[in-house]
Amino acid sequence: MSSFEAIRNEFAGKWKALLEAGGGGGGACGLSLSDPEQHVAGDSDNDGDNDSMTNSQLWFRGVRPSKFRHVYGLPTRKECCYTDISVVRSGNDGNFCAINPTFLAIVADTTFVVIPINQTGRIDFQCCKVIGHTGQILDLKWNPFDDNMIASASDDCTIKLWKIPEGGLTSNLSECSTELVGHKRKVLHIEWHPTAANVLISAGFDHLICVWDVGNSDKTLLNVIHCHVDMIYSLAINRDGSLIATTSKDKKLRVIEPRSGIVVSEGICHMGTKCSKAVFLDNDRILTTGFSRHSDRQYAVWNQHDLKKPLVQEVIDSSSGVVTPYFDYDTKMIYLAGKGDGNIRYYELVDEAPYVYYLNQFLSGQPQKALGFMPKRGVNVAQCEVFRFYKLHAAGNICEPISMIVPRKSTLFQSDLYPDTLADIPAIGAKEWFQGRNVQPMLRSMKTGESILDANANQKTRNSESKYATIHHTSSKHNVLNNHHGNHNGNSNNHSHSNGTNGTALNGSNYTNGNSVTSLTNGGKNNKENEIDNRKFDNNTKKFAFLSQPTIPDYRPQAVTNIIEKSQKTSTNQSTKFHQLQAIFGQHQTANHKDIANLQNNLLSNSRNSSRNSSLENINLLNSENELRKAFNKQAEEIKSLRKSLNNSEKRVRELEAEVKRLQLQQKH
């Protein structure tokens, strides 16, 4: 023990000298010690001394406890990606990828591709597309309450709603279910209402925000908001759909009430002139991403009722790509992904300062052109997946799923990671919402997959069934008790009355009633048992009848037809070569060596250049095909120009009609 005490005293002396050298009491470290020996020894006799500290106060806890601290991104193998897709090459910052648990939609210039979510691998370049816009598509959004309906906003000043058939497209879809015409310039952003059915909000390059009721046969334009003086960069809607937030080129963040068009609050969010984005958080907060005066990328958290000063503002880095935020209401995590970056940063949000805690980042060597995300009802709970991105690669026609996973050893359902999430059921209708009613969205369980309405209905049916069973059980008990009570009364009457006939008659009637009740119940049980036995007998007879049928096994391989076709082709090729040889050597027995040499050269050249189609006949065919293609392309261009001129004329006619209506209204007033 003497050696241990000596080592302890030496360590305490060095520690004291280190603290004195650091500013007397460890000011550089934010700690204070009066007697290091006591703290190193761990004595607890000086708890009341102000200069002493416990070990829990001495050692600084540098890591904040969080269950999302070790979240990591898991990329997908190439065979599980979507490859060879004609991705749009535009430089816009639109939403070029939209996902729901059934379909994946990717923009390809003026069209977009719709792929079933489980159809991974190489996608045929001639796959079925949605064709109907005459301009470039700038935004895509699936209806949250209908997995087969998607809305597309385009450069041709229109918004179109498309109904995708069950199982996906079998041919090109060119007829939309609804067309919304109201913007005077290209439509930049669209958002579905999270709680009200058939309500769509759009923002255009004409500085207008339109609120639509797409469920109405007249496609009513509920409201048009005129509060922006410059280009709208982003459009976001809060959890219950009562407010929308926009960022604009005039550097302002606005919070707007969409039904009345009143600007609740506004303020300057980022001093940079580049694009800024906004997203609603919980607890009446908004997160924005943008650029500083010196072109540094930054994010800021705001109180939606007071936009004069941010709650917190931090610099991310000095890159030039626009940062898009993605917020997960269930886990309170925010993901920041920049265009052209290869990484995705993710943070955790809290209710107190500093409000945002950095967790980690997903690193990748492939830059991203755009990102889409799967709704929470489509993630894999068995792998503890809390978020899933679909990344469009900037180089190469690839869409890669990226899963954000919380590492857990247990394979059971993790209730702390998966609270009730948004359901695919609207909470209210469009008319109720526009009249001023705000409700929270409908939720569903991530464990059972049923919504609250279904769960309540099932619970009510279970309760009613249980009540009916208890009532039936108590009524049967009551009948038995009545019979027993009647028997008892009959016996007492038999003993009390001197006339035995009355007593015996009463007695007999009571006993016959009891026997009738028991016989009915026994008869019902026997009937049920007989029905069950009959069903079992029928099933067994069907099984034995099916098994008794003779089966003829088919041992042929799956690709028999391909093998037969290949053998036929090889036999025809060999026969043609044999006939050529026979024609030369059979008919002309005195064949020259030149003919033989020419034949050999021809065979060698054909074998070498078969892949290049180098024969004269093939060249002639190619020339004719090229001429036909040129003529076809020329006609297609002419048709395209005619369509464009026709659309322009129709657009001009609509504008003139609107002007005539306006003038007529002015004359009336």
ROKOLGU-713477 format. One line per 5 residues: number of its first residue (from 1); their letters; for each residue y, z, x of C-alpha. Coordinates in pm, 1 decimal, always signed. Each point is the difference from the previous one (the first is absolute). Layout:
<sites>
NUM> a> Y Z X | ...
</sites>
This chain:
<sites>
1> mssfe> +0.0 +0.0 +0.0 | +235.7 +56.4 +293.9 | -19.8 -368.9 +100.3 | +70.1 -107.5 -358.0 | +304.0 +231.0 -17.2
6> airne> +128.1 -139.6 +328.2 | -31.0 -358.5 -124.6 | +167.5 +98.8 -324.2 | +292.0 +167.8 +175.5 | +42.7 -299.1 +232.5
11> fagkw> +5.4 -241.3 -293.9 | +247.7 +223.9 -186.6 | +231.3 +8.3 +301.0 | -3.0 -377.8 +34.5 | +64.9 -39.0 -371.1
16> kalle> +298.0 +240.0 +19.6 | +146.6 -183.6 +296.1 | -39.9 -330.8 -180.2 | +180.3 +132.3 -306.1 | +286.3 +143.0 +207.7
21> agggg> +36.8 -331.0 +183.9 | +12.6 -183.5 -335.7 | +305.2 +186.1 -126.4 | -103.5 +356.3 -56.0 | -249.7 +47.8 -273.9
26> ggacg> -118.6 -361.8 -30.6 | +307.5 -151.8 -160.5 | -115.1 -350.7 +92.0 | -321.2 +45.7 -190.2 | +152.5 +180.5 -295.4
31> lslsd> -201.9 +319.4 +78.9 | +92.2 +351.9 +111.6 | -205.6 +260.0 +181.7 | +106.9 +344.8 +121.9 | -331.6 +114.4 +144.4
36> peqhv> -237.8 -284.1 +83.0 | -274.4 +240.4 +98.2 | -25.7 +135.0 -350.5 | -22.0 -350.2 -151.1 | -249.4 -127.1 +249.4
41> agdsd> -212.1 +308.9 -42.7 | +29.0 -32.1 -375.7 | +108.9 +363.2 -56.1 | +102.8 +77.1 -356.4 | +167.0 +335.2 +65.9
46> ndgdn> +356.0 -139.7 +4.4 | +5.6 -170.4 -341.9 | +325.2 +169.8 -93.0 | +177.9 -109.5 +318.8 | +252.8 -278.5 -66.1
51> dsmtn> -55.9 -159.2 +340.9 | -376.1 -32.9 -42.6 | -177.9 -288.2 -179.5 | -349.2 -50.8 -131.8 | -224.7 -275.6 +131.0
56> sqlwf> +48.3 -203.4 -320.3 | +376.6 -0.2 +62.5 | -33.1 -62.1 +371.4 | -196.0 -324.9 -4.7 | +186.0 -288.5 -165.0
61> rgvrp> -196.8 -190.1 -263.7 | +87.2 -362.8 +81.8 | -228.3 -168.0 -256.2 | +75.0 +16.7 -369.7 | -315.7 +50.0 -208.2
66> skfrh> -73.6 -296.9 -226.2 | -314.5 -153.7 -147.8 | +142.4 -348.2 +74.3 | +65.7 +72.2 +365.3 | -299.9 -203.7 +121.5
71> vyglp> +27.4 -297.5 -237.4 | -97.4 -319.4 +181.1 | +1.3 -368.7 -84.0 | -331.4 -184.0 -5.7 | +19.3 -381.0 +35.8
76> trkec> -262.5 -220.5 -162.2 | -256.0 -219.2 +170.7 | +78.3 -370.3 +1.5 | -283.6 -86.8 -238.2 | +153.3 +240.3 -255.7
81> cytdi> +348.8 -152.6 +28.7 | +142.0 -296.7 -188.6 | +30.9 -287.7 +245.1 | +125.6 -361.3 -5.8 | +264.1 +70.6 -264.7
86> svvrs> +308.3 -220.8 -7.7 | +255.5 +282.1 +38.3 | +365.8 -75.3 -69.4 | +209.9 -66.4 +311.4 | +335.0 +99.8 -146.3
91> gndgn> +230.6 +242.7 +176.4 | +88.5 +193.9 -315.5 | -75.5 +369.1 -39.4 | -168.4 -36.7 -337.4 | -324.9 +144.0 -127.5
96> fcain> -249.5 -274.5 +91.5 | -314.4 +202.7 -70.8 | -95.6 +182.7 -323.9 | -323.4 +192.5 -59.7 | -174.2 +183.4 -281.3
101> ptfla> -361.6 +125.7 -24.2 | -112.4 -341.8 -129.7 | +199.0 -276.6 +172.5 | +194.6 -81.6 +315.9 | +297.9 -238.2 -30.3
106> ivadt> +163.2 -164.0 +303.7 | +303.8 -228.5 -4.4 | -34.1 -350.2 +145.5 | +352.3 -147.1 -28.5 | +43.9 -133.0 -359.6
111> tfvvi> -348.6 +114.7 -106.3 | -211.2 +309.8 +44.6 | -369.9 +63.0 +40.2 | -193.4 +248.7 -214.8 | -322.4 +127.8 +161.0
116> pinqt> -248.2 +250.6 -145.9 | +24.2 +317.9 +204.4 | -368.9 -8.1 +100.0 | +3.7 -365.0 +113.5 | +61.7 +57.3 +370.3
121> gridf> -53.9 -234.3 +291.9 | +120.2 -355.4 +40.5 | +202.9 -127.6 -294.0 | -20.0 -372.0 -67.9 | +332.3 -174.1 +61.0
126> qcckv> -59.1 -196.4 -320.4 | -50.2 +317.6 -204.9 | +151.2 +29.9 -345.7 | +368.7 +89.5 -8.3 | +268.5 +89.4 -250.2
131> ightg> +233.4 -299.5 -18.9 | +310.1 -8.8 -216.2 | +312.7 +93.0 +195.1 | +222.3 -272.7 +141.4 | +149.9 +230.3 +262.1
136> qildl> -126.9 +248.0 +253.3 | -152.0 +319.8 -140.1 | +190.9 +306.6 +119.8 | -178.4 +292.2 -169.5 | -334.6 +79.1 -164.2
141> kwnpf> -91.0 +305.9 -208.5 | -314.9 +80.4 -200.2 | +39.9 +161.6 -340.9 | -100.6 +368.4 +46.6 | -153.3 +8.1 -350.2
146> ddnmi> -181.3 -336.7 +10.9 | -193.6 -100.1 +310.7 | -8.8 -364.6 -112.7 | +377.3 -51.4 -39.8 | +231.4 -73.2 +291.5
151> asasd> +372.6 -75.2 +13.6 | +156.4 -235.8 +255.3 | +368.4 -44.2 +87.6 | +110.7 -326.5 +152.3 | +281.3 -195.3 +158.5
156> dctik> +16.5 -217.4 -313.9 | +188.2 +280.8 -188.7 | -299.5 +85.6 -222.8 | -253.2 +278.8 -40.5 | -345.5 -98.2 -120.4
161> lwkip> -286.1 +213.7 -128.6 | -353.6 -123.4 +63.3 | -322.0 +105.7 -170.5 | -287.5 -13.3 +249.5 | -341.5 -48.2 -168.3
166> egglt> -282.6 +247.9 +49.5 | -191.1 -68.6 +321.6 | +285.2 -194.5 +160.6 | +124.7 -356.4 -8.3 | -242.5 -288.9 -41.8
171> snlse> +273.2 -266.3 +14.4 | +368.7 -21.9 +82.5 | +209.9 +195.8 -250.1 | +316.6 -190.0 -90.9 | +93.6 +141.2 -341.9
176> cstel> +163.6 +342.8 -5.5 | -26.7 +233.3 -296.1 | +372.5 +87.4 +4.3 | +309.6 -140.5 +169.7 | +313.9 +213.0 +30.7
181> vghkr> +325.5 -192.4 +47.4 | +316.9 +203.6 +43.3 | +103.9 +2.0 +364.9 | +243.2 -263.9 +121.2 | -122.8 +5.7 +359.2
186> kvlhi> -327.9 +82.2 +174.6 | -186.2 +315.6 -102.3 | -57.3 +233.5 +294.0 | -175.6 +311.7 -135.7 | -207.9 +100.0 -302.1
191> ewhpt> -141.0 +339.3 -99.5 | -222.6 +106.5 -292.0 | +93.3 +315.6 -188.0 | -242.0 +281.6 +97.6 | -29.1 +160.9 -346.2
196> aanvl> +118.8 -246.9 -267.8 | -215.9 -298.1 -92.9 | +128.9 -356.4 +48.6 | +331.6 +97.7 +164.0 | +98.6 -203.3 +307.0
201> isagf> +311.3 +46.4 +217.9 | +126.8 -282.7 +220.7 | +280.2 -44.9 +254.2 | +139.2 -337.8 +102.2 | +223.3 -168.7 +253.1
206> dhlic> +263.5 -20.0 -273.7 | +60.6 +378.1 +46.7 | -148.1 +74.5 -344.1 | -277.3 +239.3 -107.7 | -186.5 -99.4 -317.2
211> vwdvg> -222.5 +223.4 -212.9 | -261.9 -193.5 -199.6 | -234.6 +76.8 -286.9 | -283.2 -245.2 +71.8 | -223.9 +130.8 -279.7
216> nsdkt> +234.1 -131.7 -267.7 | -57.3 -352.8 -128.7 | +369.0 -79.1 +60.7 | -19.2 +134.5 +358.4 | +306.3 +216.0 -65.0
221> llnvi> +249.2 +59.5 +276.6 | +64.9 +370.1 -55.8 | +290.0 +43.5 +241.2 | +194.1 -177.5 +276.6 | +161.3 +225.5 +263.8
226> hchvd> +320.6 -125.9 +171.5 | +81.3 +259.3 +265.6 | -72.0 -177.9 +330.8 | +252.3 -205.0 +189.9 | -233.8 -127.0 +271.5
231> miysl> -364.0 -89.0 +69.0 | -260.5 +253.9 -114.8 | -237.2 +92.2 +282.3 | -256.0 +215.8 -184.6 | -90.5 +132.9 -344.6
236> ainrd> -190.3 +324.7 -64.3 | -89.3 +195.9 -313.5 | -77.2 +370.6 -26.6 | -314.9 +171.9 -128.6 | +87.8 +9.0 -371.8
241> gslia> +208.4 -319.1 -1.9 | +326.4 +168.7 -100.8 | +195.8 -112.3 +308.8 | +4.6 -291.9 +241.5 | +136.4 -10.0 +355.2
246> ttskd> +140.5 -302.8 +180.8 | +130.0 -72.5 +348.1 | +251.4 -277.7 +49.4 | +167.9 -203.3 +268.5 | +317.6 +204.8 -52.6
251> kklrv> -191.2 +289.3 +172.1 | -13.5 +205.1 -321.0 | -287.4 +182.3 -164.5 | +29.5 +13.9 -378.5 | -193.2 +204.9 -255.6
256> ieprs> +20.0 -168.5 -341.2 | -112.7 +87.3 -351.8 | -171.5 -327.5 -102.7 | +44.5 +24.1 -379.5 | +374.8 +50.2 +0.3
261> givvs> +84.4 -147.7 +340.9 | +196.1 +309.7 +101.8 | +20.1 +68.5 +375.2 | -102.4 +364.0 +31.7 | +94.2 +26.7 +367.6
266> egich> +78.8 -225.1 +293.4 | +75.9 +34.8 +367.9 | -27.0 -170.3 +336.5 | -352.8 +42.5 +132.5 | -13.5 -184.6 +337.0
271> mgtkc> +284.8 -142.7 +203.3 | -190.4 -304.3 +126.6 | +36.8 -340.8 -162.1 | -371.2 -84.5 +4.7 | -238.5 +48.0 -290.3
276> skavf> -62.4 +352.3 -131.3 | -276.1 +123.1 -230.6 | -30.7 +294.4 -240.0 | -283.1 +186.7 -170.1 | -1.7 +296.3 -237.7
281> ldndr> -162.7 +325.1 +113.8 | -86.9 +304.2 -206.6 | +242.3 +284.8 -80.1 | +300.2 -230.8 -66.2 | +14.0 -144.5 +349.7
286> ilttg> +24.1 -352.0 +142.5 | -102.2 -129.4 +340.9 | +176.8 -300.9 +147.9 | -66.2 -204.6 +314.0 | +262.5 -209.8 +171.6
291> fsrhs> +200.5 -51.8 +316.4 | +273.9 +197.7 +168.0 | +329.1 -134.7 +125.1 | -168.3 -74.2 +334.5 | -299.3 -176.2 -163.5
296> drqya> -240.8 +291.9 +42.6 | -260.3 +29.4 -271.8 | +26.1 +327.6 -192.1 | -108.8 +176.2 -315.8 | +188.9 +244.9 -221.2
301> vwnqh> -85.5 +235.3 -287.2 | +249.8 +39.8 -284.8 | +50.9 +211.0 -307.6 | +15.6 -256.1 -281.0 | +284.0 +188.9 -172.9
306> dlkkp> +220.8 +21.4 +311.8 | +7.0 -297.4 +237.1 | +301.8 +104.3 +205.2 | -203.2 +149.4 +284.0 | -371.6 -34.1 +83.4
311> lvqev> -225.5 +301.6 +8.6 | -146.6 -127.3 +327.0 | +43.6 -317.1 +204.4 | -208.4 -96.2 +303.2 | -23.8 -296.9 +237.5
316> idsss> -339.2 -173.1 +13.3 | +41.7 -248.0 +287.2 | +209.0 -298.5 +109.6 | -212.3 -288.2 -132.3 | +139.3 -273.0 -222.2
321> gvvtp> -264.0 -27.4 -275.7 | +81.8 +123.4 -349.6 | -181.7 +327.5 -78.4 | -163.5 +29.5 -343.5 | -88.9 +348.2 -135.9
326> yfdyd> -314.2 +72.5 -207.2 | -22.0 +340.0 -170.0 | -316.5 +168.1 -125.8 | +81.9 +246.6 -279.1 | -341.7 +165.9 +18.0
331> tkmiy> -5.0 +92.5 +369.3 | +381.5 +16.0 +52.3 | -31.6 -238.1 +295.1 | +243.2 -278.3 +86.8 | -106.1 -307.6 +199.5
336> lagkg> +255.7 -206.4 +192.9 | -103.7 -350.2 +106.0 | +233.9 -246.3 +168.3 | -19.2 -376.0 -31.5 | -134.5 -142.6 +324.3
341> dgnir> -125.4 +339.7 +119.0 | -359.6 +75.9 +83.9 | +18.5 +364.7 -101.8 | +35.1 +204.7 -319.4 | +166.3 +340.8 +28.6
346> yyelv> -76.4 +268.8 -254.1 | +176.5 +325.8 -79.7 | -50.2 +297.9 -229.7 | +274.0 +114.3 -236.4 | +81.9 +363.1 -83.4
351> deapy> +254.2 +165.8 -227.7 | +195.0 +183.3 +272.3 | +190.0 -120.8 +304.2 | -68.1 -210.2 +202.4 | -175.0 -161.2 -303.2
356> vyyln> -193.9 -254.8 +211.4 | -267.5 +77.6 +260.4 | -140.1 -270.2 +223.8 | -381.8 -12.0 -4.3 | -124.4 -297.8 +198.8
361> qflsg> -9.0 -378.9 +6.6 | -258.5 -274.1 -36.5 | +13.5 -236.7 +297.6 | -111.7 -361.9 -5.7 | +39.5 -294.5 +232.1
366> qpqka> +64.7 -242.3 -286.1 | +351.3 -5.8 -150.6 | +31.0 +10.0 -376.4 | +187.0 -247.3 -216.1 | -27.9 +199.8 -321.4
371> lgfmp> -195.4 +289.2 -147.3 | -144.5 +73.0 -341.1 | -161.3 +323.4 -113.1 | -281.3 +88.0 -236.7 | +76.1 +231.8 -295.1
376> krgvn> -154.7 +342.2 +40.8 | -263.4 -65.3 -268.8 | -149.4 -268.4 +227.0 | -55.9 +202.5 +321.4 | -338.8 +119.1 +120.4
381> vaqce> -24.9 +376.7 -61.0 | -341.8 +19.1 +170.1 | +163.5 -75.5 +338.5 | +303.1 +227.0 -59.4 | +223.9 -307.7 -13.7
386> vfrfy> +349.3 +101.4 -114.1 | +179.2 -336.9 +35.3 | -90.7 -361.8 +65.4 | +222.0 -276.0 +134.9 | -64.1 -373.4 -8.4
391> klhaa> +163.2 -148.3 +308.7 | +101.1 -366.4 +25.9 | -11.2 -95.6 +367.0 | +305.3 -177.7 +134.9 | -220.1 -216.7 +224.3
396> gnice> -311.9 -136.1 -167.5 | -88.9 -34.1 -364.8 | -160.8 +344.4 -38.4 | +39.2 +279.5 -252.1 | -143.3 +322.5 +144.0
401> pismi> -64.9 +319.8 -200.2 | +102.9 +319.8 +182.7 | -127.0 +333.4 -136.8 | +185.9 +325.8 +62.4 | -269.9 +267.7 +18.6
406> vprks> +3.1 +379.2 +19.1 | -291.7 +104.9 +224.0 | -236.2 +228.8 -191.8 | -364.8 +75.6 +73.7 | -94.4 +65.8 -360.2
411> tlfqs> -98.4 -298.4 -216.3 | +83.9 +183.1 -323.7 | +309.1 -67.8 -208.4 | +307.3 +157.6 +163.3 | +211.8 +131.2 -286.3
416> dlypd> +289.6 +101.7 +227.0 | +41.8 -360.6 +120.0 | -29.2 -164.4 -340.8 | +209.1 +155.9 -278.3 | +30.2 -183.3 -330.4
421> tladi> +161.9 -338.1 +63.6 | +161.6 -274.5 -205.6 | -218.6 -144.3 -274.7 | -2.2 -357.1 -128.5 | +117.2 +114.9 -345.0
426> paiga> +367.3 -12.9 -108.0 | +156.1 +324.1 -119.6 | +251.4 -154.4 -243.7 | +106.5 -338.3 -133.6 | +298.4 -210.2 +96.9
431> kewfq> +198.0 +79.7 -316.1 | -44.7 +376.3 +38.7 | +109.2 -13.4 +361.5 | +306.0 -212.8 -72.8 | +101.4 +242.9 -275.0
436> grnvq> +33.0 +271.0 +266.1 | -336.4 +172.3 +28.6 | -126.3 +92.6 +348.5 | -356.8 +118.9 +57.0 | -214.2 +59.9 +303.2
441> pmlrs> -270.0 -261.6 +71.5 | -356.0 +36.0 -121.9 | -238.9 +139.6 +260.3 | -369.5 -42.5 +68.4 | -255.8 +196.6 +196.0
446> mktge> -103.6 -138.8 +336.9 | -338.5 +168.8 -31.5 | -113.8 -117.2 -343.6 | +222.9 -306.4 -29.7 | +105.5 +72.6 -359.3
451> silda> +356.0 +47.0 -116.7 | +141.2 +309.3 -165.3 | -7.6 -164.6 -344.1 | -367.1 -87.7 +36.0 | -78.7 +345.6 +135.8
456> nanqk> +182.6 +167.1 -289.9 | -173.5 -225.0 -253.5 | -340.0 +70.4 +154.4 | +76.8 +370.9 +6.2 | +99.1 -11.0 -367.1
461> trnse> -319.4 -182.5 -94.6 | -203.5 +250.8 +199.7 | +181.3 +287.7 -168.3 | -50.0 -151.9 -345.5 | -367.1 -60.1 +71.1
466> skyat> -41.9 +354.9 +125.2 | +185.3 +133.1 -305.6 | -217.6 -209.0 -230.0 | -310.8 +124.8 +178.7 | +111.7 +363.3 -29.1
471> ihhts> +89.8 -45.6 -368.2 | -334.4 -163.2 -69.5 | -176.2 +277.1 +192.0 | +188.1 +276.9 -183.9 | -58.9 -167.8 -337.3
476> skhnv> -373.1 -15.0 +65.1 | +8.5 +363.3 +103.1 | +194.7 +79.4 -317.0 | -261.7 -176.0 -213.9 | -278.6 +193.1 +165.6
481> lnnhh> +188.3 +325.8 -51.1 | +61.3 -85.5 -365.1 | -366.3 -70.8 -50.4 | -93.4 +324.0 +168.9 | +258.5 +186.4 -210.2
486> gnhng> -133.8 -162.7 -315.0 | -352.6 +98.2 +88.1 | +111.9 +353.0 +59.4 | +176.9 +8.3 -336.9 | -301.3 -145.9 -168.1
491> nsnnh> -224.3 +265.4 +143.6 | +238.7 +274.0 -103.6 | +17.4 -139.7 -349.2 | -372.8 -14.6 -8.5 | -15.1 +363.4 +83.2
496> shsng> +283.9 +110.6 -228.0 | -86.1 -190.5 -319.5 | -291.5 +106.7 -200.2 | -58.5 -358.3 -116.4 | -205.9 -158.5 +272.4
501> tngta> +48.9 -353.6 -120.1 | +373.6 -0.2 +77.9 | -58.4 +135.3 +343.0 | -271.8 -248.2 +78.6 | +205.3 -292.2 -130.7
506> lngsn> +301.5 +97.7 +208.9 | -219.4 +57.8 +295.2 | -166.0 -334.6 -32.4 | +324.4 -191.1 -38.6 | +139.4 +153.0 +315.9
511> ytngn> -308.8 -76.1 +199.1 | -11.8 -358.8 -121.4 | +362.5 -53.4 +108.1 | -75.8 +131.7 +344.8 | -306.9 -221.0 +25.7
516> svtsl> +202.6 -305.1 -105.0 | +261.5 +65.7 +273.0 | -264.0 +45.1 +267.4 | -186.2 -306.7 -116.2 | +316.5 -211.5 +19.9
521> tnggk> +79.3 +116.9 +351.4 | -358.4 -51.9 +110.5 | -0.6 -345.5 -159.0 | +318.3 -98.0 +187.5 | -147.3 +115.0 +330.9
526> nnken> -322.2 -188.1 -64.7 | +190.6 -320.3 -83.4 | +202.2 +19.7 +323.3 | -312.1 +61.5 +205.9 | -171.0 -295.0 -164.9
531> eidnr> +295.4 -228.6 +73.7 | +1.7 +104.1 +367.0 | -374.9 -58.8 +26.3 | +35.4 -343.6 -159.1 | +275.4 -97.9 +244.4
536> kfdnn> -209.2 +111.8 +296.7 | -297.3 -195.5 -132.3 | +209.9 -315.0 -48.8 | +142.9 +25.4 +352.3 | -343.9 +48.4 +150.4
541> tkkfa> -143.9 -296.6 -188.5 | +287.9 -219.8 +116.9 | -48.3 +112.1 +360.8 | -374.5 -67.9 -6.0 | +56.2 -337.1 -167.1
546> flsqp> +248.7 -99.0 +270.0 | -226.4 +119.6 +281.6 | -299.5 -180.2 -145.6 | +171.1 -339.1 +31.2 | -113.7 -198.5 +306.7
551> tipdy> +267.1 -55.7 +264.8 | +3.0 -294.7 +236.9 | +148.1 +95.0 +338.4 | +240.1 -244.9 +161.0 | -32.2 +9.4 +376.9
556> rpqav> +238.0 -286.3 +66.4 | +308.0 +77.3 +212.1 | +337.5 +10.6 -165.5 | +133.8 -312.1 +171.3 | -288.8 -235.1 -87.9
561> tniie> +232.7 -264.7 -137.5 | +208.7 +1.2 +317.0 | -311.1 -37.9 +216.6 | -123.8 -290.5 -213.9 | +337.4 -175.5 +18.5
566> ksqkt> +14.9 +46.0 +378.2 | -353.9 -137.5 +43.1 | +86.3 -298.5 -218.4 | +311.3 -73.0 +204.8 | -185.7 +21.3 +331.0
571> stnqs> -279.6 -223.1 -130.7 | +250.1 -263.4 -121.3 | +183.1 +5.9 +333.3 | -326.6 -39.3 +191.1 | -114.1 -282.8 -229.1
576> tkfhq> +326.6 -193.0 +45.0 | -24.4 +29.3 +378.4 | -364.5 -108.1 -13.1 | +89.3 -304.7 -214.1 | +271.1 -98.0 +246.1
581> lqaif> -243.4 +18.6 +288.2 | -262.0 -191.4 -197.5 | +254.3 -268.5 -90.2 | +83.9 -52.3 +364.9 | -342.9 +33.3 +158.0
586> gqhqt> -212.9 -128.6 -290.6 | +177.1 -319.8 -102.0 | +131.2 -86.4 +345.9 | -283.1 +73.5 +227.2 | +184.7 -173.2 +282.6
591> anhkd> +289.9 +235.6 -23.7 | +240.4 +3.8 +283.2 | +76.2 +303.0 +203.8 | +361.1 -33.4 -115.4 | -102.0 +59.8 -361.8
596> ianlq> -196.1 +307.9 +98.9 | +293.6 +128.2 +203.1 | +241.4 -66.3 -285.0 | -229.9 +183.7 -239.8 | -21.6 +297.9 +232.3
601> nnlls> +377.0 +7.5 +45.1 | +51.0 -18.4 -374.5 | -243.4 +284.0 -60.1 | +159.1 +211.6 +272.5 | +352.5 -67.1 -125.2
606> nsrns> -102.0 +78.8 -356.8 | -163.6 +324.4 +109.4 | +300.6 +99.7 +208.3 | +270.0 -98.5 -245.6 | -177.1 +80.3 -324.9
611> srnss> +221.0 +304.1 -49.8 | +313.2 -211.8 +53.7 | -95.9 -286.4 -240.5 | +59.0 -266.2 +263.3 | -174.7 -294.9 -164.4
616> lenin> +203.0 -292.6 -128.7 | -100.4 +59.3 -359.3 | +113.0 +361.3 +18.6 | +328.9 -110.0 +157.1 | +59.9 -242.5 -283.4
621> llnse> -83.2 +270.7 -250.4 | +237.6 +240.1 +172.5 | +280.8 -254.1 -3.1 | -45.9 -62.9 -371.2 | -16.1 +375.6 -69.3
626> nelrk> +316.9 +59.4 +201.6 | +181.5 -268.9 -195.0 | -115.9 +153.6 -326.6 | +109.1 +344.2 +115.2 | +342.0 -128.9 +99.5
631> afnkq> +42.9 -165.3 -338.6 | -119.0 +315.2 -176.5 | +237.1 +220.1 +199.3 | +287.9 -236.2 -72.3 | -72.9 +9.4 -372.3
636> aeeik> -34.1 +379.0 +12.5 | +340.0 +30.0 +166.9 | +154.6 -226.0 -261.8 | -157.0 +207.7 -277.0 | +126.4 +317.5 +165.7
641> slrks> +354.3 -135.1 +23.6 | -12.8 -112.2 -363.3 | -121.4 +345.4 -105.2 | +278.5 +160.0 +198.6 | +263.3 -220.0 -159.1
646> lnnse> -153.5 +67.2 -342.9 | +12.3 +376.7 +60.4 | +360.3 -25.1 +114.5 | +91.5 -198.0 -307.9 | -178.3 +250.4 -225.5
651> krvre> +174.3 +283.9 +176.9 | +335.5 -174.9 -47.4 | -79.4 -54.1 -368.4 | -78.0 +371.4 -42.4 | +325.1 +94.5 +172.7
656> leaev> +196.8 -236.3 -223.5 | -171.1 +139.0 -310.0 | +85.9 +353.0 +107.8 | +361.1 -106.7 +60.7 | +16.9 -162.4 -345.0
661> krlql> -134.1 +317.4 -161.1 | +254.6 +207.2 +188.3 | +284.5 -223.9 -110.4 | -122.2 +10.7 -358.4 | -6.8 +379.9 +10.3
666> qqkh> +353.1 +3.6 +140.6 | +120.1 -227.9 -278.4 | -159.8 +224.1 -261.2 | +166.3 +310.2 +142.4
</sites>
